[in-house]
């Protein structure tokens, strides 16, 4: 079946599902394959649960009148999303970067939603499956779309741009993340810069953090650049405080102070980006302020919480050397006593992994702590005198015996370490 005909069916049944366990009546079930699964096997179950059609690429699972056979299900999903995107004549904002892209996306969505019908990536669905699924959830009433794009190797962002066709774009930063796939920091810049390459080739607009010289250079020759930062930008803001939560005073492009519910000075660029995007699209200042001040982080991202007598900064959704260093520096200067670092290992660093974990240990050494807990991965191989555990559960069992009171925790680590499990033991 060609994409035009499949699109006609999609218009009748615009709810797309790739997990047979979540299939609902009226869904289009796309039977994706992976290294360890073949969802063609579950097409019949999805149909039994009420799916209108199942899109398959293995004729052995054909059910006449209920399955649609294509050459490759993933390719069909992506082509369908691109076809849908091409019929949406609205701004599409692509967001990528090593750190902060999900928080930035959420803040931008909050700001734009105050004025426009805005669709955005749900949670962290920012990969080769999540990007097309996000696009296929966009309805005809859309006025703006915000699409998060994650990547761990070259040519990945470029492939997403071919589907999402962003008219506007933002790179939060290019740090030491996914070095295993990108090979080096220069590789990270080249990979993330594929978003700028698309904008440059299609006369798009880039929102650029002007404080970072490398982003200035990377964005050269893009048709339109709208800048934000702490100086010399279209939107200028600086931290005011000290406060428990990030607050910024603006001196250009926006009037007044915005008090956020975000922990950590490292969130300033994310805040400035949201204000800049709002101003570019002519959102009223008061709406920008209210939208950001009413935003509360979730999903283990810069969350400040209380557990019994202990305060906790939970930032355990992900970690890389750049974000880990920033979090440690910020925690060290944050007001509070009895500080305990609980850090999980960083993933996907390739040959540089041991060196980068050793560098984090040296960063920890710069400050005084009540205690330091290092968990898993190459933290187990580094030379240090801190407590080390092979897993979050093992660290949690020690915490349960230790029973800290009136302590202040920073809990951070890569997703694979699941450092949020420590909360169960406090």
C-alpha positions in Angstrom: 0.0 0.0 0.0 1.3 3.5 -0.9 1.6 6.3 1.7 -1.2 8.3 0.2 -3.7 5.4 0.6 -2.4 4.7 4.1 -2.8 8.4 5.0 -6.5 8.2 4.0 -6.9 5.3 6.5 -5.0 7.3 9.1 -7.4 10.2 8.7 -10.2 7.9 9.6 -8.3 6.3 12.5 -5.8 8.9 13.7 -4.7 7.2 16.9 -1.4 5.4 16.3 -0.1 2.7 18.6 3.1 0.6 18.5 2.6 -1.3 21.8 0.0 -4.1 21.5 -0.4 -4.1 25.3 -1.8 -0.5 25.1 -3.9 -1.0 22.0 -7.3 0.6 22.2 -10.4 0.4 20.0 -9.9 2.4 16.8 -6.1 2.4 16.9 -3.8 1.9 13.9 -1.3 -0.7 15.3 2.2 -0.5 13.7 3.9 -3.8 14.2 7.5 -2.7 14.7 10.5 -5.0 14.8 13.6 -4.8 17.0 16.7 -6.8 17.9 14.7 -8.8 20.5 11.1 -8.6 19.3 8.8 -8.9 16.3 5.5 -7.1 16.9 4.1 -8.8 13.8 3.5 -11.6 16.2 1.1 -9.4 18.2 -0.9 -8.0 15.4 -3.8 -10.4 16.0 -3.9 -9.5 19.7 -4.0 -5.8 18.9 -6.9 -6.4 16.5 -8.7 -8.5 19.1 -8.4 -5.6 21.5 -10.1 -3.3 19.0 -7.5 -1.9 16.7 -9.0 -0.9 13.4 -6.0 -2.1 11.4 -2.6 -3.6 12.0 0.3 -2.5 9.7 2.6 -5.4 9.2 5.7 -6.4 7.1 5.5 -10.2 7.5 2.9 -11.9 5.3 2.8 -14.8 7.7 0.7 -12.7 10.1 -1.7 -11.4 7.4 -5.4 -11.3 8.4 -7.3 -10.3 5.2 -9.3 -7.1 5.6 -7.6 -6.3 9.0 -3.9 -6.1 8.3 -2.1 -3.8 5.9 1.1 -5.2 4.4 4.1 -2.8 3.8 7.7 -3.4 2.9 8.9 -2.1 6.3 6.7 -1.0 9.2 9.2 1.6 10.6 9.7 3.2 7.2 6.0 3.3 6.7 5.5 5.0 10.1 8.1 7.6 9.3 6.8 8.2 5.8 3.3 8.6 7.1 4.5 11.1 9.7 6.4 13.1 7.0 3.3 13.1 4.7 1.2 14.4 7.6 3.8 17.1 8.5 3.9 18.3 4.9 0.2 19.1 5.1 0.6 21.2 8.3 1.5 24.8 7.4 2.6 25.9 10.8 5.9 26.7 12.6 7.7 23.5 13.7 10.4 24.1 16.4 13.1 21.4 16.6 15.0 21.1 19.9 18.2 19.1 20.5 21.3 19.3 22.7 23.4 17.4 25.1 21.7 18.7 28.3 18.4 20.4 29.1 16.5 19.8 26.0 13.5 18.2 27.7 13.2 21.0 30.3 13.6 23.6 27.6 11.0 21.9 25.5 8.6 21.8 28.4 9.1 25.5 29.3 8.7 26.5 25.6 5.5 24.5 25.4 4.2 26.1 28.5 4.9 29.6 27.2 3.5 29.0 23.7 0.4 27.1 24.9 -0.7 30.3 26.7 -1.4 31.9 23.3 -1.4 29.2 20.6 -2.7 25.7 20.2 0.6 23.9 20.7 1.6 20.3 20.3 4.8 18.9 21.7 6.8 15.7 22.3 5.3 13.8 25.2 7.9 12.8 27.9 11.1 11.7 26.2 9.7 10.3 22.9 12.5 11.9 20.9 14.0 9.0 18.9 13.4 7.4 15.4 10.0 6.1 16.7 9.0 8.9 19.1 9.5 11.7 16.5 7.0 10.3 14.0 4.6 9.3 16.7 4.7 12.9 18.0 4.0 14.3 14.6 1.1 11.9 14.0 -0.6 13.2 17.2 -0.7 16.7 15.8 -4.3 17.6 14.8 -5.5 20.1 12.2 -6.2 22.7 14.9 -2.4 23.0 15.6 -0.8 26.5 15.4 2.7 25.6 16.5 4.6 22.3 17.1 7.6 21.7 19.4 9.6 18.6 18.6 12.4 17.2 20.8 15.1 15.3 19.0 17.6 13.1 20.8 20.6 11.5 19.2 23.6 9.4 20.1 25.4 9.2 16.7 26.0 11.2 13.5 23.2 11.6 10.9 20.5 10.9 13.4 19.3 14.5 13.8 19.5 14.9 10.0 17.1 11.9 9.6 14.6 13.4 12.1 14.8 16.7 10.2 13.7 14.9 7.0 10.6 13.8 8.8 9.8 16.9 11.0 10.9 19.5 8.6 11.6 22.1 11.3 11.2 25.7 10.4 12.8 26.9 13.6 15.4 25.2 15.8 17.3 25.4 19.1 20.4 23.6 20.3 20.6 23.9 24.1 24.4 23.0 24.2 26.9 20.5 23.0 28.6 18.7 25.9 30.2 15.4 26.7 27.2 13.2 26.0 27.0 9.9 24.0 30.7 10.0 23.3 30.6 6.3 22.5 28.4 7.1 19.4 29.7 10.6 18.5 33.4 9.8 19.1 34.4 13.2 20.5 33.1 16.6 21.5 33.6 17.7 18.0 31.5 14.8 16.9 28.8 15.9 19.3 28.8 19.4 17.7 28.7 18.0 14.2 25.8 15.7 15.1 23.7 18.3 17.0 24.6 20.8 14.3 22.7 18.8 11.8 19.7 20.8 13.0 21.4 24.0 12.1 22.4 22.5 8.7 18.7 21.9 8.0 17.7 25.4 9.0 20.5 26.9 6.9 19.5 24.9 3.8 15.8 25.8 4.2 16.0 29.5 5.2 14.9 28.7 8.8 15.2 30.5 12.1 17.6 29.5 14.9 17.3 30.5 18.6 20.9 30.8 19.7 22.4 30.9 23.2 24.8 33.8 22.5 26.9 33.1 25.6 28.4 30.0 23.8 30.8 31.1 21.2 30.7 27.7 19.5 26.9 28.0 19.0 27.4 31.4 17.4 30.0 29.9 15.0 27.9 26.8 14.3 24.8 28.9 13.5 26.6 31.2 11.0 24.8 31.8 7.7 21.4 30.7 9.0 18.8 33.1 7.5 17.5 34.4 10.9 19.0 34.1 14.3 17.2 35.2 17.5 19.5 35.3 20.4 19.3 34.9 24.2 21.9 35.0 26.9 23.4 37.0 29.8 24.8 39.7 27.5 24.7 41.1 23.9 21.5 39.2 22.9 17.9 39.9 21.8 16.8 38.6 25.2 19.1 39.2 28.2 18.6 37.8 31.7 20.8 37.1 34.7 20.4 35.1 37.9 19.1 37.0 41.0 19.3 35.5 44.4 20.5 33.5 46.2 17.2 31.7 46.1 16.2 28.1 46.7 14.8 28.1 43.2 16.2 29.8 40.1 15.1 33.4 39.5 16.2 35.7 36.7 16.1 39.5 36.2 15.7 40.5 32.6 17.4 43.7 31.2 16.5 43.3 27.5 13.6 41.8 25.5 11.5 41.1 28.6 10.5 43.3 31.6 10.9 42.1 35.1 11.8 39.1 37.2 10.8 35.5 36.6 10.8 33.2 39.7 10.9 29.5 38.6 10.3 26.2 40.4 13.6 24.9 38.9 16.5 24.0 41.1 20.0 24.8 39.8 21.7 27.8 38.1 22.4 25.5 35.2 18.7 25.9 34.2 19.2 29.6 33.4 19.8 28.9 29.6 16.6 26.8 29.6 14.6 29.6 31.1 16.1 32.2 28.8 15.4 30.0 25.8 11.7 29.8 26.7 11.4 33.6 27.1 13.2 34.2 23.8 10.9 31.8 21.9 7.9 33.4 23.5 9.0 36.9 22.6 9.8 35.9 19.0 6.3 34.6 18.6 4.9 37.8 20.3 3.5 36.1 23.5 2.6 38.8 26.0 5.1 39.3 28.8 2.6 38.6 31.6 1.7 35.3 29.9 5.3 34.3 29.6 5.9 35.0 33.3 2.8 33.2 34.5 3.4 30.2 32.3 7.0 29.7 33.5 6.3 30.4 37.1 3.5 27.8 37.1 5.7 25.1 35.6 6.8 22.4 38.0 9.5 19.9 36.9 8.6 16.2 36.9 10.2 12.9 35.9 13.3 13.2 38.1 14.5 16.4 36.5 15.8 19.1 38.9 13.1 18.3 41.4 13.4 19.6 45.0 11.5 17.4 47.4 11.3 16.5 51.1 11.4 12.9 52.4 10.9 12.7 56.2 13.6 15.1 57.6 15.7 15.1 54.4 15.8 17.5 51.6 16.5 16.1 48.2 17.4 17.4 44.7 16.4 14.6 42.4 18.0 15.0 39.0 18.3 11.3 38.1 16.7 11.2 34.6 20.1 11.2 32.9 23.7 12.3 33.3 26.8 13.0 31.3 30.1 14.7 32.3 28.9 18.2 31.5 25.6 17.9 33.4 27.2 16.0 36.3 29.9 18.7 36.8 27.3 21.5 36.6 25.1 19.7 39.2 28.0 19.2 41.6 29.1 22.8 41.3 25.6 24.1 41.9 24.9 21.8 44.8 28.2 22.9 46.5 27.2 26.5 46.5 23.5 25.9 47.4 22.6 26.8 51.0 22.3 23.8 53.2 24.1 21.6 55.8 24.8 17.9 56.0 25.2 17.6 52.2 25.3 14.1 50.8 26.2 13.4 47.1 24.6 10.2 45.6 25.9 9.9 42.1 25.3 7.1 39.6 27.6 6.2 36.8 27.4 7.8 33.4 26.6 5.7 30.3 27.6 5.7 26.7 31.0 7.4 27.1 33.0 4.8 25.2 36.7 4.8 25.5 36.6 8.0 27.5 34.4 6.6 30.2 37.0 5.8 32.9 38.8 9.2 32.3 35.5 11.1 32.6 34.5 9.3 35.8 37.9 10.0 37.3 37.4 13.7 36.4 34.1 13.7 38.2 35.8 12.2 41.3 38.3 15.1 41.1 35.4 17.6 40.9 33.9 16.0 44.1 37.3 16.4 45.8 37.1 20.2 45.5 34.4 20.4 48.1 33.5 19.3 51.6 30.6 16.8 52.0 29.0 15.0 54.8 29.1 11.8 52.7 29.6 10.7 49.1 27.9 7.7 47.5 29.1 6.5 44.1 27.1 3.8 42.3 27.9 1.4 39.5 29.8 1.5 36.2 33.2 3.1 36.1 32.8 4.6 39.5 33.6 1.1 40.6 36.9 1.3 38.8 38.1 4.8 39.8 40.6 5.3 42.6 38.8 7.2 45.4 38.0 6.9 49.1 34.3 7.5 48.8 31.6 4.9 49.4 30.9 2.8 46.4 28.1 0.4 45.6 27.4 -1.8 42.6 23.8 -0.8 42.3 21.2 1.7 43.5 19.5 -1.1 45.6 22.8 -1.9 47.3 23.4 1.8 48.1 19.8 2.1 49.3 20.3 -0.8 51.7 23.3 1.0 53.2 21.2 4.2 53.5 18.5 2.4 55.2 20.9 1.3 57.9 22.6 4.7 58.1 19.2 6.5 58.5 20.3 10.0 57.7 18.4 12.8 59.4 18.2 16.5 58.3 20.5 15.8 55.4 20.5 17.5 52.0 20.9 15.1 49.1 21.8 15.5 45.4 20.8 12.3 43.6 21.9 12.1 40.0 22.9 9.5 37.5 22.3 8.0 34.1 18.9 6.4 33.4 20.4 2.9 33.4 21.5 3.2 37.1 18.0 4.2 38.3 19.2 6.4 41.1 15.7 7.4 42.0 15.3 4.1 43.7 17.2 5.6 46.6 14.1 7.5 47.6 12.5 4.1 48.7 15.2 3.8 51.4 15.0 7.3 52.9 
